[in-house]
Amino acid sequence: MDIRNVALDDLVLDPNLNLRDRLDDFTVERYAEAWDRLPPITVYSVDERWLIADGFHRHAAAVMLGKRTIPVEIRAGSFNEALDYVSSVNLFHGLPLTRTERRRAVEVKLKLHHDWSDRRTAEELGVSRELVAKIRKQLIEGAQIPNNPGRVGSDGKLYTTAGLPRDPNEHAPSDKRENDGAEQGRRGMSASATATAPWDDDAPAARTKNPIADEVHFAGGVDPRIIASQGPIDVAAPSIEELLDVMSKQIMEVVAWTQADGFVDSYRAASSNARGVFHAAVIKLAARADQMRRG
């Protein structure tokens, strides 16, 4: 890792590498106050130019403080590699992206990786697959990206419209009760969900049973930390009322953790990255809940 102090005048602020609508004055002031604790900014060495890829607010704070140099991590790569890095870097740290900035990040990622599935792109950027699919459609209609016959999934494998092989762990329901539960789940899903393209790695597939989740319990039900490490719950099994009840209990369990003695002090002492990940998750949950409420 190449980290050194670089003169501010030697750095290039290319607007194409800044997905922000504008710099946030409060963030710049906050960084200026915490200057000695800030990590180096990230620049890409492209065509003998040092392009800032991550750290526009920190650069502005350095200017505000009258600094002549700034700590920099220098990476070698192309302009597209720098742009690829920029589109994902603010997911877990720094000032959260606005809705417009998130859309811009999705556009950039799709233009660079139009062969990725919607799920893989959504996971990379921490946005919904619906948003990725909507923006992909707009880019395809605008002839800005091709409409690939296949997509690369999160596992790195190429999936085509020919469909996916049947999961060897998948078994047909063995009795009427299981059949009724599966039918109830299918009726509860929207038409778009049941018509998912197989190459988007969202096609319905059976999930293997996790014996750990079956064995680890505490007051109120299954340990949410175990559930959080697994894939999505198969909505065909429980009713929507049961599913919402389980989810509500998990959320309240997390809220209870934040109310434990000493949590607030420990939270304030945590790294900015850890707090950023937590905030991003909370904001995403609140936004999704509001989206479902409004229909």
N, C-alpha and C positions, 0 to 999 in steps of 0.2 A: 504494500500500500504506500503510495507516494504522497506524503503530506508535508507541506512546506508553507512558509509565509510568502505571499505573492502581493506585489504592489496592486492597489486597486485600479490604477491606470492601465495595467496590463490585461485586465479582464474584459470580456466582451459580453454585454447584455443584449442578446439576440431576442427580440420580441416573439419570434416563432417558438422559442423554448420556454416562454412564460405563459402558462395556461390561465393565470390570474386575470380577472377583469381590471383589477387595480391593486396597489399595495394598501395594506391595512395600517393606518397610522398608529393605532393602539398597539398592534403587534410589533411594529418597528420600535416604539418607545420601550415596550417590555423587553425586547431583545437588547436594547441599548443598556438597560438597567442591569441585565444579567449577562453582560458581555463576556466576562471571564469564564462563565460556565457553559458557553455555547460550543457546540461541535463545529468542526471545519465545514465550510461549504463544499459543494461538489462541482467540479468543472470537467469538461471533456476537451481533450487536446485534439482539435480537428483542423487540418490544413494550417498548422503552425499558429492557431488561435486558441485561446483558452476561453471556452464558452461556458457561462454559468448555467448549470442544469438544475441545481438545488441550492437555494440560499439567497433568493432575491431580497427577502425581508432582512436577512442578516447583513447583506451587502449595504442595504439602505441604512441599517443601524450603524455600520462602520463609517459611512459617510457622515451621518449625524454626529458621531463622536469625534470626527476629524481624524480618523485613523488613516494611515498611509498604506498599511498592509493588512492582510486578512489571512487567517489560516485556511488552507485549501487542500482538499483531496483531489489529486489529478488522475483522471482516467483516460486511457487511450481508446479511441473508437471513432466511428463515423458519425455524421450528423444524425442519421436515422437511429443509431444506437443511443445517442444522447436524447433524442425525442422520445424513444421508447421508454427510457429511464424516467424522463420527466412525467410521462403520462401516468406513472404508477407511484412515484415517490411520496406524494403527499397523502397517501392512503392511511398511513399509520403514524405520522408525526406532523408537526407544524400546524398551521392554521387550516382547519377543515375546508374543503372545497365547497363553493356554493353550487346550487343546482345547475346554473349555466356552465360553470367550470367543470363540473362532473360530466356534463354532456360533451364538452369540448374534449375531455380526456378520453371518453368512449370513442369519439370520432377519430381521434389520433390513433388509438389502439387498433381500431378496425381497419384503418387505412394501412397500418403497418403489418397487421396480422389478420387479413380478411379471411384466411383459411381456418382461423380458430372458431370453435363452436361458441354459441351464445353463452353457454354455461361457463366455459373456460374464461372468456372475456369478462363475464360478470364477477367471477371469483377473483380474478386478477385485480379488478378495480373496486370491488366492494359495492357493486350496484346490483340492481335487479336484472334478471334475464329479460324481462319485458322491455326495459329501457334499451338494452343492447339490441334486441330484435327490432324495436321501433326505429332506432337510428340506423341499423344495418339496412332496413328497407328503404329509408330515405336516401342513403348513400348509393344503393344499387339503382334506384330509380333515377338518381342524378348522374349515373354512369361514373361515379367516383371510385367504386370498387366493383370487382366482378362478382357474379352470383355463382359461387363454386358449387359443383355437384356433390362435394363432400366436405366435411369439416374435421379438424383435428380436435379431439376431446381433451379433457383435463388429464387423462392418462397418457397423452402423447400419441394415441392411436388414431388412424384415419377411419372415419365412419362415413359410409356412402348411403345414398337413398335406397340401396338394395336391402337395407335392414340389418339388424344385429342378430348374431346367433343366440339361440335360446340358452339362458343361464342353466348350467347343469344342476344348480342347487334349487331351481324353481320346481315346485310340485303343485299339481292341481289340488284344489281343496278336497279333503277326504270325506267331509260330511255336509249335510244340508246347512248346518249352522254356519260353517265357514263359507259356503257358497252364498248364503244370504248376506253375510257381512261384506263379502267382496262386491256383490251386486249393489249393496247400499253405498259402498264407497265409490263405485263407478257412476252411480246416479248423482252423487254429490259433486263430482268433478265437472268443470266447465267443458264445453266442446273443444276449446283450444287446448286444454290440458290433455284430453284423450287423443288429440290428433297431432301430438308432438312428433316432429321429424326425428327419425332414428339417429341420423348423424349428429344431432344436437345433444347427444348423450343425456337426453331427458326422457327417453322412452321408458315406459313402465317396465320395471324389472324386479324380481324378488330379491329381498335383502336377507342375508344370512343372519341367523340368530346369534346374538352376542351373549355368551354365558356370563360374562362379568356383570353386564347390566342386570341380569336376572338375579344375581346373588348379592349385589351391593345395595343396601337400603339403609335409610335412617328415617327419623320422624317425618311423616308427611309423604313418604313414597320413595321412588328411586332417586339416588343422588344425582342432581342436575349436572354435576361435573362429569359424571360418566356419560350421561345423555349427550352433553355438549360435544363430546369427543367422537360421537357416532354420526352417521348420516341422518338425513331427514326421516322423521317417523312416517311409516306407511299409512296414509290417511284412509286406506281401504279397510283397516282393521277396526279402529274405534270410530264411534260416531263423532260428528263435529263438536257436539256438546262435551263429550268426554275429552276430546283432544284439547279444546279450549281450557277445560278445567286443569288438565295436566300442565299446560303451558303457563297458566296463571299462577299455579303453585310454584313453578320453577322461578318465575320472575319475582314473586314475593320472597322466595328464599334468597335470591340475590340481594334484594332490597334489605332483608334482615342482616345479611353479612355487612352491608355498609353502615348499619346502625350499631354494630358491635363496639365494645369499649376499645378505644385506641385506634380504630380504623381510620378516622379522619386524619390523625397525626401521621399515621403510616402512609396514607394516601399522599399527603403533602410532601413527604420525603421520597416518594417514588420517582423514578425517572420520567422525563417528559414523554418519552416514547411509550412507556407503560400507561401513563394517563391518557395519552392520545388514542391508543388502541381502545381503552375503556370508553372514552367519550364517543369515538366513532361508532362503536357498537350500540351505545345507548341512543345516539341520534338516529341511527339507522332503524332501530326498533320503534322509536317514537314516530318517525316519518312513515314507516310501513303501517303502523296502527292507524294513523290519521288517514292514510290513503285507503285502507280497507273501510274505515268508518264512512268516508265520503262516497265510497263506491266507485 
